[in-house]
């Protein structure tokens, strides 16, 4: 069983978002949409209101690393 994700799990969330949305360049995603994508992940169990710009940015950068690995390979 996968571990529940929270806002501090940027790397794990980035991997999941990369798998859920492989066609999306994460740098084109607005933070409002990113927030929705994160809270819609099946393993995400944190309070939606606990997000912050810094947490969303860390998630976006982790997702971007996964995206780069996949598209530049």
Secondary structure as the mmCIF struct_conf table of DSSP 4:
data_model
#
loop_
_struct_conf.conf_type_id
_struct_conf.id
_struct_conf.beg_label_comp_id
_struct_conf.beg_label_asym_id
_struct_conf.beg_label_seq_id
_struct_conf.end_label_comp_id
_struct_conf.end_label_asym_id
_struct_conf.end_label_seq_id
HELX_LH_PP_P HELX_LH_PP_P1 UNK A 2 UNK A 4
STRN STRN1 UNK A 5 UNK A 5
TURN_TY1_P TURN_TY1_P1 UNK A 7 UNK A 8
HELX_RH_AL_P HELX_RH_AL_P1 UNK A 10 UNK A 20
TURN_TY1_P TURN_TY1_P2 UNK A 22 UNK A 23
HELX_RH_3T_P HELX_RH_3T_P1 UNK A 26 UNK A 28
HELX_RH_AL_P HELX_RH_AL_P2 UNK A 31 UNK A 39
TURN_TY1_P TURN_TY1_P3 UNK A 40 UNK A 40
BEND BEND1 UNK A 41 UNK A 41
TURN_TY1_P TURN_TY1_P4 UNK A 42 UNK A 43
STRN STRN2 UNK A 44 UNK A 44
BEND BEND2 UNK A 46 UNK A 46
HELX_RH_3T_P HELX_RH_3T_P2 UNK A 48 UNK A 50
HELX_RH_AL_P HELX_RH_AL_P3 UNK A 53 UNK A 71
#
